[in-house]
Amino acid sequence: MGDCWECGGELVSEIKGSSLVVTCSKCGMSIARSWSEPIREDPTDYKIILTDSDCSPAKLKAIAKITGFNYLTIRKISQNTPQELCQGWATVIRDKKKYLDDADVKYIIEPKWKY
C-alpha cells in the first residue's frame, strides 16, 4: 500500500465496520476515515424489467412482494412481457433482486447491473 510517513514501515489497510483504517506494521501509527460500500454511493436509477411470461404461483408471489401489486395485476403484467416492475437506487434493486432470484424469475436490469 505504501510507506509510513513517520518511520517508513509498511502500511496495512483494513475495513472495520464503516471505517477504513490504515496502520503501520512497524510503529503502530494509524489513521482512519469513513468508508461505505460502492453500491451505497451509486446514484444510478436502475429498473427491473420482467422478461418471464411463464410465471408459476411462486414467481407471481415474488413479483407481488417487490411491487406491492395484487395477484390479478401481477398476472396481467406477466402476460405482457417485457414489463418494468420497479426502479430505484442500487441498494433498493439489490434487495428486490434477491426475491426474484430465489423464485427463479427471469428479468433484466437496466442500465447494466454491475454488482
N, C-alpha and C positions, 0 to 999 in steps of 0.2 A: 504494500500500500504506500509506503513512504518511510521517511526517517523522522524521528523525534526532533523537534526544534530545540529541545533542552539538552539532550545527551547524544543524539544521533542514533539511538536504538530503533529497532523495528517497531512500526505501528501496526496494531491489530484492531480491526473494526468488528463490532458485534451489535446486533439489533436486540435491544432489551425493551420489550413492551412497545411503546410508541417513541422510543429514543434510539438514535444511532450513537453508540459510544465508541470512541477511538482511544485506545490505551497503549502506552509504550511498554513493550515487554521487558525493557531494561530498568527504567527508573520508576515506572508505575504511574507517571503523569497521564491524566485522561481528560478528554473533553466530550461533551455530549450535545446533541442537537435533536430537535424533534424530527420524527420520521413517520411516514404513513405509506401504506401500500400504493403502488402506482394506480391501481384500479380506483382508489378513492379520489385521486387527483384528476381523473379523466373527465373532461367537460362534454364529451360527445353524447349526443342524444341517440340512443340505439333503438331499433324496432325489432320485435319478434314477429315473424311472418309465418303463419301456419301453411305448410305445404302438404299435409297429410289429409287426404279426403276420406280415408278409410279409418274412422275413429271408433274404437270399442268404447264401452261404458267407462272403463278405467282411464282411457285417454281423454274422454269428454270431461270426466271429473277433474283431471289435472288442469285442463284448459279453463274450466269453471273456477278453479282455485286461484289461478293467476289473473283472471279477468274480472271475476265477480258477477259474470253473467249467469242467467239461469240455464237449465238443461235445453229448453227449446231454442233459445237464442244460439247456444253453442252448437247445437245440431245443425241449425241453418247455416251458421258460419262455416262449419266443417264441410258442408256440401258445395260451397262456392270458393274453393281454394284457388290461388293463394289469397289469404286474408291477414291483414295486420291484427295481431292480438293485443299488443301493448307496446308502449315505448317508455323510455326512461334512461337515467344515467346508468353507467356500467354496474354499480353495486346493486341497483334495483333489478336489472336484467339478469345478473348473476344469480340472484336469489330466485327469480321466477323460472329461469332456465333449468334449475335443479328439478323442479316439479315435472317439467316436460321430459327431461332426460330419464327420470325414474319411471315414467309411464311409457317410454319409448315413442313419444310423439315426434313426428318429423316436422322440422321447421328450419328457417334460416334466420340469421341476424344480420341486419343492415344498419350502418356500414359494417364492413368485415370485422368480426369479433376477434380481438387479439388476446383474450385471457383464457 
